[in-house]
Amino acid sequence: MSAYAALILAWPAKWFYQALSLVMGLIAIILLNMMRLGGLAVLYTTGNYGLFKYVNHHDLFNIIVVVAAFLMFVIHIKYSASKKVDSAA
C-alpha cells in the first residue's frame, strides 16, 4: 500500500485527483485483502482445499496486488494527464 501511495503522490497532478486516486486505490487494496481472507476462511471451514493446499497464498496475493496497483496507477496517469497542473500551486 505504501508503494502505491508513493507512486500516486510522486506523480504531478492536482491534489484533488491525487487524493481521490489514493483513497480509491487503498480501498481497493483493502477489499482485495478482505476477499483473500474470506476465501481462505471458506477453504479452511469446508476442508475442500484441492490444489490450493500447495499454493502459497501470500505470494499469489502479493502478485495480484502489485498488478492491481500498477493498473490503478496507469488509470491515474491517463486520467490526470488531461488535467493541467498549476506550477504555482
C-alpha positions in Angstrom: 0.0 0.0 0.0 2.8 2.4 0.7 4.4 1.8 -2.7 1.1 2.6 -4.3 0.7 5.8 -2.2 4.3 6.8 -3.1 3.5 6.4 -6.8 0.4 8.4 -6.7 1.9 11.2 -4.6 5.0 11.4 -6.8 3.1 11.9 -10.0 2.4 15.6 -10.8 -1.3 16.1 -10.7 -3.8 18.2 -8.9 -4.3 17.4 -5.3 -7.9 16.5 -5.7 -7.1 13.8 -8.2 -4.2 12.6 -6.2 -6.4 12.3 -3.1 -9.2 10.6 -5.0 -6.8 8.1 -6.6 -5.1 7.5 -3.3 -8.4 6.8 -1.3 -9.9 4.7 -4.1 -6.8 2.6 -4.6 -6.2 2.0 -0.9 -9.9 0.9 -0.5 -9.5 -1.4 -3.5 -6.3 -3.0 -2.0 -8.0 -3.4 1.4 -11.0 -5.0 -0.3 -8.7 -7.4 -2.2 -7.1 -8.4 1.2 -10.6 -9.0 2.7 -11.6 -11.2 -0.2 -8.4 -13.2 0.2 -9.0 -13.7 3.9 -12.6 -14.6 3.3 -11.6 -17.1 0.7 -9.1 -18.7 3.0 -11.7 -18.9 5.7 -14.2 -20.6 3.4 -11.5 -23.1 2.3 -10.5 -23.8 5.9 -14.0 -24.3 7.2 -15.1 -26.5 4.3 -11.9 -28.5 4.3 -12.1 -28.6 0.5 -8.5 -27.5 -0.3 -7.9 -29.3 -3.5 -4.9 -27.8 -5.3 -5.0 -24.7 -3.1 -3.3 -26.8 -0.4 0.0 -26.5 -2.3 -0.3 -22.8 -3.3 1.4 -20.1 -1.4 -1.5 -17.7 -1.0 0.7 -14.9 0.4 2.9 -14.7 -2.7 0.0 -15.1 -5.0 -1.8 -12.3 -3.2 1.3 -10.0 -3.5 1.4 -10.6 -7.2 -2.2 -9.8 -7.6 -2.0 -6.6 -5.6 1.1 -5.4 -7.4 -0.6 -5.9 -10.8 -3.8 -4.2 -9.5 -1.8 -1.3 -8.1 0.1 -0.9 -11.4 -3.2 -0.9 -13.3 -4.7 1.7 -10.9 -1.6 3.9 -11.3 -1.9 3.7 -15.1 -5.5 4.7 -14.9 -4.5 7.6 -12.6 -1.9 8.7 -15.1 -4.3 8.6 -18.1 -7.0 10.5 -16.1 -4.7 13.1 -14.6 -2.7 13.6 -17.9 -5.6 15.5 -19.4 -5.7 17.9 -16.4 -3.2 20.7 -16.3 -1.2 21.2 -13.1 -0.5 24.7 -11.9 3.1 25.2 -11.1 2.3 27.8 -8.5 0.0 25.6 -6.5 
